[in-house]
Each structure stands twice: as structure tokens, then as C-alpha cells.
Amino acid sequence: MAICPYCPYMMEPNIMIRKLAEILPALQNRPVKRLVAVNAVDEHTLDAVEEAVKAGFIQATLTGDPEKIGATCRKMGIDQGMFTIIPAYSEEEAAVKGIELVASGQANILMKGLLSTDKYMRAILNKDMGLVSPKAILSHVAVMENSEYHKLLIVSDVAIIPYPDLSQKIIQTGYLIRVAGMLGIDIPKVALIAATEQVLAAIPACTDAAVISKMAERGQIPGAIVDGPLAFDVAIDKESAEIKKITSPVAGDADCLLFPNIDSGNVFYKMNTKMCHSEQAAIVMGAKVPVVLSSRGDTMLTKFYSIALAALMA
């Protein structure tokens, strides 16, 4: 196995995964991972973690108030004996205890339960905890299954970096390639999204995309076909590319989309989930282990698939 140059996980070959549900059989012959769910006192988190434990690809430790965890388990008919419970009586304490388990090598995956994203991320980024190296870049990667597209779409960043600079976009591109590789896509096609295919100096998304594309062309970003700037319609629709006379192996067949900012990425993500009823899995890349950062509005299935993706990456 080889080390990915963009993140501290191992790379190994996989069969191509075309649906999120296909992650589950891909986990069957892998070692069971240990997940820590931080402040796991809510129904959605416990439901998803229970399903993942039952599916056999993780063991689970929960941090949080044991009485609240027990009450929620009883309400939902969950056997709390399937979990290891670490008592913690505040969001901050639950986060610290969860991260200590991961940092000490006692767990492979970290998951957000019922606590604010700010408190969760602040604990992860605490240098004293040792979960993130000083120069690491954390970035959100989502794998989306939209019935109107012919394969999975891997997208970034919809949740963490508001306005990434060029160096951050290069790292984000590497993360997209890394996730695509673990889904069995040998040479993923990465589209660098902008409002236009023209390289316009006045639009940073265009000039950054042009630089990253040239870097990939010269072998500085290996393992993928990278093109941009590409408008969204050109990236995912061959007819649009033909009408605009855009010739590119990525056009109309992108595996990965790198959005120029959180505004465009987040709107795309929520439009897919709320209007297209797409399902997805999402993790944070760049820490020493995969981090599940679920939204309060995410479904149980989204959280379950996110755990499965994290187990695949761990």
C-alpha cells in the first residue's frame, strides 16, 4: 500500500463503488473499526450508530451523560449494552474525552453527536489534543447519490473552509482524489467549478482552476484528470459541453467537483438533499482519523452512510 501525499491515510485498490449502499459489502473483509460518538445522547446519532454496529463494521464508544443516553436508548428500544459509555456531563467534556480516545489510538473514527459544530471543531483543532498536525488543512468531502446523475459525485467543500485560497484548493483536490480512489475510481475526473469556462483574471475561481489544471497536467497533482475552470452544467452534462464546444474528458462525466467557495458548495449540497432528495455520506479529511461531521438536518441514513464511508477511509 502507498501513502496518499495529501492526507495521512493508506491507499489500497478497491472495486468500483457506484451506489452508497455498495460501501457496505466493501467493508465485509476489513477489520472492524472503533468509532467514538461525541455527546451521543440524541435519537439520530444513536439510531445511526446502532445500525452501523449491527451491520458489523464498527464497534462504538459513546461519550455523554449516561442517564440521557440510557433514556434515549430505552425510548428507541436500543440495547445500550452494545456500546461502551464514557461519562461526560457537558458538550466540552464529551468532546475532549472522545478526542482523547482517538488521539491515543483507542479509536479509528470520530463522530459528532448532539453538540454545536463550533465546539466540536474547536476541540478537534486544539493542538494539545494531537488530532491535527500543525500544518494540516481540514476540509469537508461529501459523496452524493443523485438519481439524475449516472454515478456518484464526490464534492468539496460545503461546510468548513469558507473561501479557500489556491494552496488550500490544491489540498482539497488531493482529498477528492483520495476519496475517489477508496471508492474504486482509479483515475477520477475532477472538475474545478467556476461561473464560466473562460480564464478571466477578475474571477479568482477561474484563475485558481487554471493553475490547478496546469499543475495536474504536468504531474504535480497525480492520480486524476483535472480540468477547469468548468461551469457546473459543463461538468455534469455532455450536451451542455457540446453546445458550448468544450472538449474535455471531464466534461459531462465528472467524478469530483471542487467548488470555489462554501456559498456555492453549500447551496449545491442542500439543493440536492432537500429538493432532489439525494442521499449522501460526508466526512472531514485532514485529521489523523476520518471525522464524521453530520448536520442536525441530516437523515439517519446519511449519518449511517457517513459512518460507513469513514470506516472505508480509516
N, C-alpha and C positions, 0 to 999 in steps of 0.2 A: 504494500500500500504506500501511497505517496502523501506528503503533506501539502495541503492547499496553501498557496502563497498568500491568500487573502484572509484566512481565518484559521484558528488553532484546532481544526478537526481533521480526522483522517479521511482520505478519499479511497473508495473502492468501487469496482464495477457493479452495476445493477441492471436488472431487466427494466425496460422502459415502463413507467407507470403513467397510464393515460386517464385514470379516474382516481379521486381521492380515496375511494374505498379500496383501491388496489395497493395502498400503502400497507394495509393490514397483513395480507399474505406475504409481503416482502419482509415483514418483521418476524415471521414464524421461526426462522432458523438463526435468529440473532439472540445474543444474551439479553435476558430481562434487565431493564434499566430501573433505577431507583429515582422516583420523582418526589420532590418536595413542593407541596402546595401551601403557599403563604396565606395565613389567616383564612383557612378553608372552612368557613362557617356558613356559607351560603349554599342554596339548593343547586344552582347551576354548576358551581365548581365540584361539589360532592357528587352530583349525578355523572358528570363527565369523567371524573377520576374513578368512580366505581366501575363505569363501563370499560375503562382502559385496563383496570385491574382484572376484571372478568375476562377481557379479551386475551390476557396473558402476557402482554408485552411490557408491563411495568409493575413494580411494587410501589406503594405510596406511603409517604410520611406527611402528616398534616401538622402545621403549627397553628395555634389559636386557642381560644377558650374551650377547654374540654366540655363544659356544660353546654355551650352553644352548639358545638359540633355534635354532641350526643343528641340534643333536642332536634336538630335538623335531620340527623340520621333516622331517628325514631319516626319523625313526621313523614319521611320519604320511604321508610321500610328498608333502609340500608343497614347492613351489618357492619357496625363500626369496628368490629374485630378484625376486618380485613386491612385496617390502617394502623400504622404506628402514629401515635398522637404525642406531640411535644407541646406542653402547656405554654401559652403566651397570652397575656391579658391586655395587649394593645396592638394596634397595627404596626407600630415601630418595633416592638419586641418580637412580634411574629416574623417580620421581615428579617431582622437581624439573626434570629435563630435559624431560619430557613437558609439564609445565605451562608452562615457558618457551616452548616451541614454540607453544602455544595463545595465551598472553598476547601474544606478538609478532606474532600474525596469520598464522603459518605453518600453522595447522591450524584446523579448524572444530568438531571433536568430540574429547572426551577420554574414554578408556575405561580402566577398571580391569582389570588383568591379575592376576598372582599376587602379591598383596601384601595386607596387612591393611587393612580398611576404615578403621581409625583413622589409619594412616599416610597413606593416600590422601586422606582428608578433611582431615587436618591440613595437608597440602601445598596443597590447594585453597584452604583458608581463610587461608593465610599472606598477610597484607596486602601484604607486599613483592613477592609474585608478580603482583599486579594482576588476578587472575582473578575476584575477587569484590569488588564495591564495598562500602564500609564499612557501609552500612545494608541490604545485601541479605539476604534470607532464603532459605536453601537448603531445598528440600522435594522429596521423592520422589513421583513420579507414575507409576503403572502402568496400562497398558491391558490388560485381561483379556478373553480369549475363552472363555466358558463355554458348553458345548453346551446347558445347561439355560436359558440366557437368550437373548432374541431379538435381542440386538445386543451390541456391545462395551460393556464397563463401564470407566470411567476412574476410578481410585481414588487417594486420598491420605490420610494419609501413613503408609506401612507400614515405614519404615526410618530416618528421620533425626530428626524432631522428636518427642521422647517425649510431651510434654504441652503442645501449643500453646496459647498464650493467644488472646484474642479478636483482637488485631491480626494475629497470625500466621495464624489461621484465615481472616481476610479475604483475605490474600495467597494462601493456599493455594487458596481458592475461585477467585481470579483465574487461578491456574496451571491448574486443572482446565478452566476455560472456554477458556483459551488452547489447550490440547492438543486439546480437543473441536473447536475451530474449525479447527485444522490437519487434523483427520480429516474435515472437511467438514460438521460439525454446526453449522448456522447459529445456532440458538437452543437450546443444550443445556439439559437439565433436570438441575439439581443438587440432590441430596438430602443434607441435613445430618443425619448419623446420630446417634441417641441411643437410650437404652433404652426410651423412651416418646415418644408424640406430645404428651403434656401438657407445658406450660411450667411446670416445677417449679423453684422458686428454689433448692432444695437440691442440684440437679444442674447443675453448670456447663455440661455439654454441651447441656442444654435451653435455658438462658438465652442462651448464646452463639449457638445456632442461631436462636433467635427474633430476636435483634438483627440477625444477618446477613440473615435473610429479610426483615426490615423495610427494611434498607438497600437490598437488591436491588429491593424493591417501589417504593422511592422513587427509583430510578435511580442510586444511589450505586455499585452493582456492575452495570455494564451488560453486555448481550450474552447473558443467560441468564435462565431461570426458576429461581429458587432457593426451596426450601421446607424448613422444618424447625422444630422437631425432628421427625424421622421415624424410627420403628423400622425395622430392616433389612427385615423382611418386608413392611411397607407400601411401602417404597421400590421393591421389585423385583417385587411380586406384587399384581396388581389385585384378586384375590379377597380377600386379606387386608385391603386397603384398604376394600373394600365391606363386609366383615363388621364392621370397626371403624368404619364410617360416616365414613371420611376422604375428603373431597372435595378433590382437588388434581391439577393437571395433571402433577405429578411422580410421584405415587403409582402404583406398578406399571409405570412407564415411565422410570425414571431413566437418564440417560446417565452421570452422575458421582455418586460417593459420597465425601463428606468424612467421614472417621472422626474421632471426638473425641480419640483418643489412639493411640499406637503399639501398645498392647496389643490393642485391638480390630482395628486395621488389619492388623497383622502376622499375627494368628491367621486373619483372613479370607483374606489373601494365601496363606498356607501351606496352609490347608484347600483352597483352590481348586487349587493346584498339586499337592498330594500325594494328596488324596482324590478330587477331581473331574478330575484330570489336565488341567486347563485350561492353555492356553498364554498367554503374556503378553509384553509388552515394557515396559521400565521405564527412566526417565531421571531425573536430578536437575535441577530447574529453579532458576533464580535466579542462576546464574553467567553470565559473558559468552558462554558457548557451552553447548550441551547436554552433559551429563556422563552417561556410562553407568556405572552402579554395579551390577554383577552380583554375585549371591551364588555362593559355591562350590557350592551345591546346585542352581543353575540349569542347565537343559539348554543344549546348543549352540544349539538353535533359539531359545530365549529370548534368548540373547545376540545371535544374528543379528537377530531381530526388534527388539531394543533398539537395535542399530546403525542399522537401517532407520528406526526412529522418530526417533532423534537426527538422522539425515540429513534427515528431513522437517522437523524443527524448526529445523535450522541455517540 
